[in-house]
Amino acid sequence: MVDYVRTRPAARRIGTSYQGDADGPSSFYERIGFVPTGEVDEDGKTEAVLEL
């Protein structure tokens, strides 16, 4: 998905949110370049962005 979004002319970043517990996907997202923003959404999920 990241490779596809990079091909889009106006794409500057990708955002996501994930459950921040020990069993959550935080290490996966960080390994591919997502950085937590320090924000938490209304469901208590950590928000993260990948700058393209």
PDB file as gemmi writes it, atoms N, CA and C in Angstrom:
CRYST1    1.000    1.000    1.000  90.00  90.00  90.00 P 1                      
ATOM      1  N   MET A   1       0.817  -1.163   0.000  1.00  0.00           N  
ATOM      2  CA  MET A   1       0.000   0.000   0.000  1.00  0.00           C  
ATOM      3  C   MET A   1       0.879   1.250   0.000  1.00  0.00           C  
ATOM      4  N   VAL A   2       1.925   1.250   0.803  1.00  0.00           N  
ATOM      5  CA  VAL A   2       2.815   2.402   0.862  1.00  0.00           C  
ATOM      6  C   VAL A   2       3.439   2.665  -0.507  1.00  0.00           C  
ATOM      7  N   ASP A   3       3.897   1.632  -1.172  1.00  0.00           N  
ATOM      8  CA  ASP A   3       4.491   1.803  -2.503  1.00  0.00           C  
ATOM      9  C   ASP A   3       3.493   2.413  -3.475  1.00  0.00           C  
ATOM     10  N   TYR A   4       2.245   1.981  -3.422  1.00  0.00           N  
ATOM     11  CA  TYR A   4       1.220   2.539  -4.313  1.00  0.00           C  
ATOM     12  C   TYR A   4       0.982   4.014  -4.002  1.00  0.00           C  
ATOM     13  N   VAL A   5       0.819   4.344  -2.732  1.00  0.00           N  
ATOM     14  CA  VAL A   5       0.541   5.740  -2.369  1.00  0.00           C  
ATOM     15  C   VAL A   5       1.695   6.636  -2.799  1.00  0.00           C  
ATOM     16  N   ARG A   6       2.913   6.153  -2.721  1.00  0.00           N  
ATOM     17  CA  ARG A   6       4.069   6.945  -3.156  1.00  0.00           C  
ATOM     18  C   ARG A   6       3.970   7.326  -4.637  1.00  0.00           C  
ATOM     19  N   THR A   7       3.249   6.562  -5.442  1.00  0.00           N  
ATOM     20  CA  THR A   7       3.116   6.874  -6.873  1.00  0.00           C  
ATOM     21  C   THR A   7       2.108   7.975  -7.130  1.00  0.00           C  
ATOM     22  N   ARG A   8       1.304   8.333  -6.168  1.00  0.00           N  
ATOM     23  CA  ARG A   8       0.275   9.353  -6.355  1.00  0.00           C  
ATOM     24  C   ARG A   8       0.919  10.729  -6.281  1.00  0.00           C  
ATOM     25  N   PRO A   9       0.683  11.575  -7.270  1.00  0.00           N  
ATOM     26  CA  PRO A   9       1.379  12.864  -7.348  1.00  0.00           C  
ATOM     27  C   PRO A   9       1.193  13.778  -6.131  1.00  0.00           C  
ATOM     28  N   ALA A  10       0.036  13.803  -5.539  1.00  0.00           N  
ATOM     29  CA  ALA A  10      -0.220  14.728  -4.428  1.00  0.00           C  
ATOM     30  C   ALA A  10       0.037  14.118  -3.055  1.00  0.00           C  
ATOM     31  N   ALA A  11       0.460  12.875  -3.007  1.00  0.00           N  
ATOM     32  CA  ALA A  11       0.652  12.200  -1.721  1.00  0.00           C  
ATOM     33  C   ALA A  11       1.871  12.769  -1.002  1.00  0.00           C  
ATOM     34  N   ARG A  12       1.662  13.175   0.231  1.00  0.00           N  
ATOM     35  CA  ARG A  12       2.746  13.734   1.041  1.00  0.00           C  
ATOM     36  C   ARG A  12       2.983  12.908   2.307  1.00  0.00           C  
ATOM     37  N   ARG A  13       1.909  12.260   2.798  1.00  0.00           N  
ATOM     38  CA  ARG A  13       2.021  11.455   4.008  1.00  0.00           C  
ATOM     39  C   ARG A  13       0.880  10.470   4.095  1.00  0.00           C  
ATOM     40  N   ILE A  14       1.098   9.434   4.887  1.00  0.00           N  
ATOM     41  CA  ILE A  14       0.069   8.441   5.166  1.00  0.00           C  
ATOM     42  C   ILE A  14      -0.148   8.455   6.670  1.00  0.00           C  
ATOM     43  N   GLY A  15      -1.392   8.433   7.076  1.00  0.00           N  
ATOM     44  CA  GLY A  15      -1.711   8.396   8.495  1.00  0.00           C  
ATOM     45  C   GLY A  15      -2.395   7.091   8.859  1.00  0.00           C  
ATOM     46  N   THR A  16      -2.214   6.684  10.104  1.00  0.00           N  
ATOM     47  CA  THR A  16      -2.876   5.491  10.610  1.00  0.00           C  
ATOM     48  C   THR A  16      -3.074   5.656  12.112  1.00  0.00           C  
ATOM     49  N   SER A  17      -3.806   4.751  12.691  1.00  0.00           N  
ATOM     50  CA  SER A  17      -3.917   4.683  14.143  1.00  0.00           C  
ATOM     51  C   SER A  17      -3.934   3.212  14.519  1.00  0.00           C  
ATOM     52  N   TYR A  18      -3.451   2.933  15.725  1.00  0.00           N  
ATOM     53  CA  TYR A  18      -3.367   1.547  16.167  1.00  0.00           C  
ATOM     54  C   TYR A  18      -3.473   1.477  17.677  1.00  0.00           C  
ATOM     55  N   GLN A  19      -3.896   0.318  18.136  1.00  0.00           N  
ATOM     56  CA  GLN A  19      -3.983   0.072  19.560  1.00  0.00           C  
ATOM     57  C   GLN A  19      -2.569   0.047  20.125  1.00  0.00           C  
ATOM     58  N   GLY A  20      -2.306   0.810  21.147  1.00  0.00           N  
ATOM     59  CA  GLY A  20      -0.956   0.971  21.646  1.00  0.00           C  
ATOM     60  C   GLY A  20      -0.520  -0.032  22.696  1.00  0.00           C  
ATOM     61  N   ASP A  21      -1.248  -1.119  22.879  1.00  0.00           N  
ATOM     62  CA  ASP A  21      -0.853  -2.079  23.910  1.00  0.00           C  
ATOM     63  C   ASP A  21       0.315  -2.955  23.452  1.00  0.00           C  
ATOM     64  N   ALA A  22       0.848  -3.744  24.360  1.00  0.00           N  
ATOM     65  CA  ALA A  22       2.037  -4.565  24.079  1.00  0.00           C  
ATOM     66  C   ALA A  22       1.828  -5.542  22.928  1.00  0.00           C  
ATOM     67  N   ASP A  23       0.605  -6.019  22.736  1.00  0.00           N  
ATOM     68  CA  ASP A  23       0.323  -6.970  21.652  1.00  0.00           C  
ATOM     69  C   ASP A  23      -0.092  -6.279  20.361  1.00  0.00           C  
ATOM     70  N   GLY A  24      -0.121  -4.952  20.359  1.00  0.00           N  
ATOM     71  CA  GLY A  24      -0.551  -4.203  19.184  1.00  0.00           C  
ATOM     72  C   GLY A  24       0.526  -4.141  18.111  1.00  0.00           C  
ATOM     73  N   PRO A  25       0.206  -3.502  16.996  1.00  0.00           N  
ATOM     74  CA  PRO A  25       1.109  -3.480  15.847  1.00  0.00           C  
ATOM     75  C   PRO A  25       2.120  -2.336  15.840  1.00  0.00           C  
ATOM     76  N   SER A  26       2.385  -1.709  16.975  1.00  0.00           N  
ATOM     77  CA  SER A  26       3.266  -0.535  16.970  1.00  0.00           C  
ATOM     78  C   SER A  26       4.644  -0.830  16.389  1.00  0.00           C  
ATOM     79  N   SER A  27       5.237  -1.967  16.730  1.00  0.00           N  
ATOM     80  CA  SER A  27       6.579  -2.262  16.212  1.00  0.00           C  
ATOM     81  C   SER A  27       6.559  -2.454  14.692  1.00  0.00           C  
ATOM     82  N   PHE A  28       5.488  -3.032  14.164  1.00  0.00           N  
ATOM     83  CA  PHE A  28       5.358  -3.181  12.708  1.00  0.00           C  
ATOM     84  C   PHE A  28       5.344  -1.815  12.036  1.00  0.00           C  
ATOM     85  N   TYR A  29       4.465  -0.929  12.505  1.00  0.00           N  
ATOM     86  CA  TYR A  29       4.361   0.398  11.890  1.00  0.00           C  
ATOM     87  C   TYR A  29       5.666   1.177  12.017  1.00  0.00           C  
ATOM     88  N   GLU A  30       6.307   1.129  13.171  1.00  0.00           N  
ATOM     89  CA  GLU A  30       7.559   1.852  13.346  1.00  0.00           C  
ATOM     90  C   GLU A  30       8.667   1.270  12.468  1.00  0.00           C  
ATOM     91  N   ARG A  31       8.665  -0.029  12.270  1.00  0.00           N  
ATOM     92  CA  ARG A  31       9.681  -0.682  11.433  1.00  0.00           C  
ATOM     93  C   ARG A  31       9.591  -0.221   9.971  1.00  0.00           C  
ATOM     94  N   ILE A  32       8.378   0.090   9.495  1.00  0.00           N  
ATOM     95  CA  ILE A  32       8.254   0.537   8.098  1.00  0.00           C  
ATOM     96  C   ILE A  32       8.263   2.060   7.967  1.00  0.00           C  
ATOM     97  N   GLY A  33       8.504   2.762   9.094  1.00  0.00           N  
ATOM     98  CA  GLY A  33       8.729   4.196   9.001  1.00  0.00           C  
ATOM     99  C   GLY A  33       7.683   5.107   9.603  1.00  0.00           C  
ATOM    100  N   PHE A  34       6.588   4.580  10.105  1.00  0.00           N  
ATOM    101  CA  PHE A  34       5.583   5.420  10.739  1.00  0.00           C  
ATOM    102  C   PHE A  34       6.124   5.947  12.063  1.00  0.00           C  
ATOM    103  N   VAL A  35       5.787   7.202  12.358  1.00  0.00           N  
ATOM    104  CA  VAL A  35       6.232   7.845  13.589  1.00  0.00           C  
ATOM    105  C   VAL A  35       4.997   8.277  14.374  1.00  0.00           C  
ATOM    106  N   PRO A  36       4.892   7.887  15.637  1.00  0.00           N  
ATOM    107  CA  PRO A  36       3.755   8.331  16.443  1.00  0.00           C  
ATOM    108  C   PRO A  36       3.736   9.864  16.536  1.00  0.00           C  
ATOM    109  N   THR A  37       2.554  10.439  16.439  1.00  0.00           N  
ATOM    110  CA  THR A  37       2.414  11.899  16.491  1.00  0.00           C  
ATOM    111  C   THR A  37       2.312  12.417  17.916  1.00  0.00           C  
ATOM    112  N   GLY A  38       2.065  11.529  18.865  1.00  0.00           N  
ATOM    113  CA  GLY A  38       1.822  11.949  20.238  1.00  0.00           C  
ATOM    114  C   GLY A  38       0.345  12.167  20.508  1.00  0.00           C  
ATOM    115  N   GLU A  39      -0.461  12.025  19.462  1.00  0.00           N  
ATOM    116  CA  GLU A  39      -1.909  12.179  19.595  1.00  0.00           C  
ATOM    117  C   GLU A  39      -2.571  10.821  19.761  1.00  0.00           C  
ATOM    118  N   VAL A  40      -3.714  10.820  20.431  1.00  0.00           N  
ATOM    119  CA  VAL A  40      -4.525   9.617  20.611  1.00  0.00           C  
ATOM    120  C   VAL A  40      -5.916   9.951  20.101  1.00  0.00           C  
ATOM    121  N   ASP A  41      -6.500   9.088  19.268  1.00  0.00           N  
ATOM    122  CA  ASP A  41      -7.822   9.373  18.713  1.00  0.00           C  
ATOM    123  C   ASP A  41      -8.926   9.101  19.729  1.00  0.00           C  
ATOM    124  N   GLU A  42     -10.157   9.345  19.317  1.00  0.00           N  
ATOM    125  CA  GLU A  42     -11.307   9.224  20.220  1.00  0.00           C  
ATOM    126  C   GLU A  42     -11.542   7.796  20.712  1.00  0.00           C  
ATOM    127  N   ASP A  43     -10.948   6.815  20.046  1.00  0.00           N  
ATOM    128  CA  ASP A  43     -11.069   5.415  20.466  1.00  0.00           C  
ATOM    129  C   ASP A  43      -9.884   4.970  21.321  1.00  0.00           C  
ATOM    130  N   GLY A  44      -8.978   5.899  21.643  1.00  0.00           N  
ATOM    131  CA  GLY A  44      -7.821   5.575  22.463  1.00  0.00           C  
ATOM    132  C   GLY A  44      -6.664   4.982  21.686  1.00  0.00           C  
ATOM    133  N   LYS A  45      -6.709   5.101  20.363  1.00  0.00           N  
ATOM    134  CA  LYS A  45      -5.642   4.548  19.523  1.00  0.00           C  
ATOM    135  C   LYS A  45      -4.573   5.599  19.256  1.00  0.00           C  
ATOM    136  N   THR A  46      -3.330   5.149  19.195  1.00  0.00           N  
ATOM    137  CA  THR A  46      -2.199   6.016  18.903  1.00  0.00           C  
ATOM    138  C   THR A  46      -2.217   6.391  17.432  1.00  0.00           C  
ATOM    139  N   GLU A  47      -2.048   7.679  17.139  1.00  0.00           N  
ATOM    140  CA  GLU A  47      -1.981   8.128  15.758  1.00  0.00           C  
ATOM    141  C   GLU A  47      -0.517   8.189  15.326  1.00  0.00           C  
ATOM    142  N   ALA A  48      -0.258   7.830  14.056  1.00  0.00           N  
ATOM    143  CA  ALA A  48       1.103   7.835  13.524  1.00  0.00           C  
ATOM    144  C   ALA A  48       1.059   8.264  12.065  1.00  0.00           C  
ATOM    145  N   VAL A  49       2.161   8.823  11.583  1.00  0.00           N  
ATOM    146  CA  VAL A  49       2.246   9.251  10.183  1.00  0.00           C  
ATOM    147  C   VAL A  49       3.536   8.739   9.558  1.00  0.00           C  
ATOM    148  N   LEU A  50       3.472   8.564   8.265  1.00  0.00           N  
ATOM    149  CA  LEU A  50       4.643   8.218   7.456  1.00  0.00           C  
ATOM    150  C   LEU A  50       4.786   9.335   6.437  1.00  0.00           C  
ATOM    151  N   GLU A  51       5.857  10.105   6.559  1.00  0.00           N  
ATOM    152  CA  GLU A  51       6.116  11.188   5.591  1.00  0.00           C  
ATOM    153  C   GLU A  51       6.661  10.556   4.317  1.00  0.00           C  
ATOM    154  N   LEU A  52       6.096  10.942   3.189  1.00  0.00           N  
ATOM    155  CA  LEU A  52       6.548  10.401   1.910  1.00  0.00           C  
ATOM    156  C   LEU A  52       7.528  11.365   1.300  1.00  0.00           C  
TER     157      LEU A  52                                                      
END                                                                             
